[in-house]
Amino acid sequence: MDTSPTILSTKKLSAAQKELLLNTGLGFVEYDAITIELLENNIENTIQNAIFTSKNAVKAIKNSGMIISNCFCVGDNTKKRLQENDLNVVETAQNASDLAKIIIKKYKNESFLFFCGNLRRDELPNLLEQNNVEVKEEIVYKTHLKSNKFNRMFDGILFFSPSGIQSYVSENKIGESIAFCIGNTTASEAKKHTDNIIVANKPTVENVIVQAVKYFNKL
């Protein structure tokens, strides 16, 4: 009987990401806990300062033709997507709260347009508004939860967003599984359901996978 640990990824991984799991001895199951719907947008063509906390927001405005002078973003992947679209990234932070603090400290007198999804978190807009930084929001994508019931437990579960956790726990329990989270915001959602949490060193899919491999290789 195979007793090797099995991990569940709450998003389908690319071929390169799956290679990180090759020859590790770990069992692996994957599914998409959420789907993203990009929305049509009718936004002014010229924007001085734009905030992106998700690469999905970058995808949504990719072919809009708008001119953005300065981009402020969360995460290296979001930054990479913006730069691939020849957009000027002025500031990057590892989470939304840290980005808000940078804006408050250095750009307090500027105004911002926050490109976000329908399930966006409150931290960033709340912090900006509390510090009298002008920010408007534009919802450019919708997150849909895809519930999927698993009649088994996993040794580890890879989570990449708070909504991915909400989707998973709508039909399943985390139980004794280790929750490997892409960042602190996702970990905050996981804490509602478990204390067995490991947060990635950097907010990338690859780093979440590496954390899981390192953890189970130590056992």
LINJODA-V864946 format. One record per pair of residues at least 4 apart in sequence whose ideal C-beta (glycine too) atoms are under 6 Angstrom apart, sorted by sequence separation. I is the first residue (numbers start at 1). GAP is how many residues later the second one is. D is the distance in Angstrom with one decimal. If there is no record, write none. Layout:
BEGIN
I|GAP|D + I|GAP|D
END
This chain:
BEGIN
9|4|5.7 + 13|4|3.9 + 74|4|5.9 + 102|4|6.0 + 103|4|4.9 + 104|4|5.7 + 116|4|3.9 + 122|4|4.8 + 160|4|5.4 + 168|4|5.6 + 182|4|5.3 + 190|4|6.0 + 213|4|6.0 + 13|5|5.0 + 21|5|5.9 + 52|5|4.9 + 73|5|4.4 + 82|5|4.3 + 93|5|3.8 + 128|5|4.0 + 159|5|5.3 + 174|5|5.9 + 181|5|4.2 + 202|5|4.7 + 52|6|5.6 + 73|6|5.3 + 93|6|3.8 + 159|6|5.2 + 181|6|4.2 + 201|6|5.6 + 21|7|5.4 + 82|7|5.2 + 128|7|4.6 + 190|7|5.2 + 200|7|4.1 + 200|8|4.7 + 93|9|5.9 + 181|9|5.5 + 79|10|5.2 + 125|10|5.7 + 187|10|5.3 + 71|11|5.1 + 91|11|5.2 + 179|11|4.4 + 200|11|5.4 + 187|12|4.9 + 79|13|4.9 + 198|13|5.4 + 179|15|5.5 + 71|16|5.1 + 13|17|5.9 + 12|18|5.1 + 50|18|4.7 + 70|18|6.0 + 71|18|4.8 + 178|18|4.9 + 179|18|4.9 + 180|18|5.2 + 181|18|5.1 + 182|18|5.4 + 7|19|5.8 + 68|19|5.7 + 72|19|4.8 + 73|19|5.5 + 74|19|5.8 + 174|19|4.7 + 12|20|5.5 + 36|20|5.0 + 70|20|4.5 + 143|20|5.0 + 157|20|5.0 + 159|20|5.8 + 174|20|4.5 + 183|20|4.2 + 4|21|5.1 + 5|21|5.6 + 6|21|3.3 + 7|21|6.0 + 8|21|4.9 + 9|21|4.2 + 11|21|5.7 + 45|21|5.3 + 46|21|4.9 + 47|21|4.8 + 48|21|5.1 + 49|21|4.9 + 50|21|5.4 + 51|21|4.9 + 52|21|4.4 + 53|21|4.3 + 114|21|5.5 + 116|21|5.8 + 118|21|5.5 + 182|21|5.1 + 38|22|4.5 + 55|22|5.3 + 74|22|5.5 + 145|22|3.9 + 149|22|4.2 + 150|22|5.5 + 153|22|5.7 + 156|22|4.5 + 157|22|5.6 + 158|22|5.0 + 159|22|5.1 + 160|22|4.8 + 4|23|5.7 + 10|23|4.0 + 43|23|6.0 + 55|23|4.8 + 58|23|4.2 + 111|23|3.9 + 112|23|4.6 + 113|23|5.4 + 114|23|4.8 + 115|23|5.5 + 147|23|4.8 + 154|23|5.1 + 58|24|5.7 + 100|24|4.7 + 117|24|4.8 + 118|24|4.8 + 119|24|4.7 + 147|24|4.7 + 156|24|5.8 + 162|24|5.6 + 165|24|4.6 + 169|24|5.6 + 74|25|5.4 + 108|25|5.8 + 113|25|6.0 + 115|25|5.1 + 161|25|5.9 + 165|25|5.7 + 52|26|5.4 + 55|26|4.7 + 97|26|4.8 + 117|26|5.2 + 182|26|5.2 + 96|27|4.9 + 100|27|3.9 + 104|27|4.6 + 159|27|5.3 + 162|27|3.8 + 96|28|4.1 + 100|28|5.6 + 180|28|5.2 + 180|31|5.3 + 180|32|4.9 + 53|43|5.1 + 119|44|5.2 + 158|50|5.2 + 156|56|5.0 + 57|58|4.1 + 49|61|5.3 + 51|61|5.4 + 49|63|4.6 + 50|63|5.2 + 51|63|4.3 + 52|63|5.5 + 47|66|5.4 + 60|80|3.7 + 60|81|4.8 + 57|83|5.4 + 56|85|4.9 + 95|88|5.6 + 95|89|5.6 + 95|90|5.9 + 43|95|5.9 + 41|99|5.3 + 39|101|5.5 + 39|102|5.8 + 38|103|5.1 + 36|105|5.5 + 37|105|4.4 + 34|109|5.4 + 35|109|4.8 + 94|109|5.8 + 34|111|5.8 + 35|111|5.8 + 33|113|6.0 + 32|114|6.0 + 31|117|5.5 + 75|128|4.8 + 34|129|5.3 + 34|130|5.6 + 33|131|4.3 + 34|133|5.6 + 33|134|4.0 + 33|135|5.5 + 8|146|4.3 + 6|148|5.5 + 6|149|5.7 + 7|149|4.1 + 8|149|4.8 + 9|149|4.4 + 10|149|5.6 + 11|149|5.4 + 5|150|3.8 + 10|154|4.4 + 10|158|5.8 + 17|188|5.8 + 20|189|4.7 + 24|189|5.2 + 26|190|5.9 + 7|205|5.4 + 5|211|4.7
END
